[in-house]
Amino acid sequence: MSTQTFTVTGMTCGHCVASVTEEVSEVAGVEDVDVVLESGQVTVTSAEPVDESAVRAAVEEAGYQLA
């Protein structure tokens, strides 16, 4: 089991959290996504470490940026 934490900038509401959660959940290998609006922290749980560039692309697809 692998857990990685990323910081996302630009999220301001629950809709932002839902968008990021949805896009990051679609990254291959991701089993769980936990997004904390207040801190911008996104924790990704997967069997193997997930490629950061794939997470970055998913976050950008949702309209936000990795810090």
Secondary structure, 3 states (H helix, E strand, C coil): CEEEEEEEECCCCHHHHHHHHHHHHCCCCEEEEEEECCCCEEEEEECCCCCHHHHHHHHHHCCCEEC
